[in-house]
Amino acid sequence: MQKKIELIEQFKTAIGSTVRSLSNTENIEVSFGNQNVKSEKPTVKLPEIEQVKDIMNYNQIRATADSESLKI
């Protein structure tokens, strides 16, 4: 169970880094699931990763993150 949690956190970190890189700004907030973001920074909201059941859903999260960051 701990290994799964670590992998999910690593994935979230990687997604956040990718969003910052593609949006060409460090001043961006990445949230997952229903996290409340009380920041004035631009925000990319993504689905909660703990609910992902297969590789296709991971790919969809990644595609959404890429798309939203390019819009910014």
MOVENKA-V110549 format. One record per backbone hydrogen bond with DSSP energy under -0.5 kcal/mol. CO is the residue of the C=O (numbers start at 1). NH is the residue of the N-H. Records with the same first field share a line. If there is no record, write none. Layout:
# MOVENKA-V110549
CO: NH, NH
This chain:
# MOVENKA-V110549
1: 5
2: 6
3: 7
4: 8
5: 9
6: 10
7: 11
8: 12
9: 13
10: 14
11: 15
12: 16
13: 17
14: 18
15: 19
16: 20
17: 21
18: 22
19: 23
20: 24, 25
21: 24
26: 28
27: 42
29: 44
31: 46
32: 35
35: 37
36: 38
42: 29
43: 45
44: 31, 46
46: 33
48: 51
49: 52
54: 57, 58
55: 59
56: 60
57: 61
58: 62
59: 63
60: 64
61: 65
62: 66
63: 67
64: 68
65: 69
66: 70
67: 71
68: 72
